[in-house]
């Protein structure tokens, strides 16, 4: 009995000791957790947190103060000095265009292959390749034996005509005076008519080859002058001094480059779009200039090799910019269509695979991405990005595009 009571008391003492130890552990854990979060007594953790917050604030300030690279700052004076022109985005009538690849060629109606028309040897060549010549200007001189014979024939016919004229006048006078018979007078009259015919025949032979008649002295009978048929440019030359030529040899090619052809191929499915009289705009990647023209010819037959028809546009070329051999794009304009917002086609630029216009803002110009629609080579429809009345840069806008590229490069670094 006594032993059992002593054992119960010992077990109760062990349980109480365990409870006290567990309570101490729990209170110790709760006390250490906030200390770890607060740092040591010197506050190092707080300083680290403060530094982290400072960095975050600085980064946020950098983002908020970063300059928009799409803005090109220009004052009104700088814009005027750069010659940047602006226009208003507005409603317009657009003729949708179908583009064809073409090439500038000589206007064959204003191109001549000059041939001497007499065989001979060149004595002098006064025209050079690329030279501008006037109509009738001397190109070369050829010595021709056949021309000498024809001129000699004319001289002989003229001498006979003079003799026949004198005989006729004498016989006419004698017949009127009743001195000679009428038969003699009629014979003299017939001889004079035959002499006149011989002179005309010899003169026509020379005129057919473009040669002038010879003088009475017979000087320069073999001299043949090759002259320009019209005003133009020497684009080909195949003659040198002392060279023998045939009568059908092409020795010069003269072309009036103030008018040229832009030729392009038309597939059968496009023949319904391309018709004579349609307005077109011709452009080239070689320069910014565009020219408007009219389709003057569409071939009635398809080529055996290409299975396409040839079409051409006659272009005025007063400055000579459209040189034969230049590759061009011929935009055939369709029916006119009204659009709500449009700008000149040179106001839209390609930047990083996007269509961009430079919109006028108070600080200068803002690069604005736009979505384009129909175009006719002169104007382009703006579906999104601009409103009617917004001003955009056109003339010399490439300066703004260059500045935009510089700003993007600096921002990337």
ABEGO torsion letter per residue (X at the ends): XAAAAAAAAAAAAAAAAAAAAAAAAAAAAAAAAAAAAAEBAAGAAAAAAAAAAAAAAAAAAAAAABBBAABBBBBAAAAAAAGBBBBBBBBBBBBBBBBBBBBBBBBAAABBBBBAGBBEBBABBABBBGBBBBBGBBABBBBBAAAAAAAAAAAAAAAAAAAAAAAAAAAAAAAAAGABBAAAAAAAAAAAAAAAAAAAAAAAAAAAAGBBBBBAAGBGAABBBBBBABBEBBABBABBBGBBBBAABBABBBBBAABBBBBBBBBAAAAAABBBGBBBBBBBAABABBBBBBBABBBABBBAAAGBBBBBBBBBBAAGABBBGBBBBBBBBBBBBBBABBBBAAABBBBGGBBBBBBBBAAEBBBBBBBBBBBAGABBBBABGBBBGBBBBBBGAAAAAAAAAAAAAAAAX
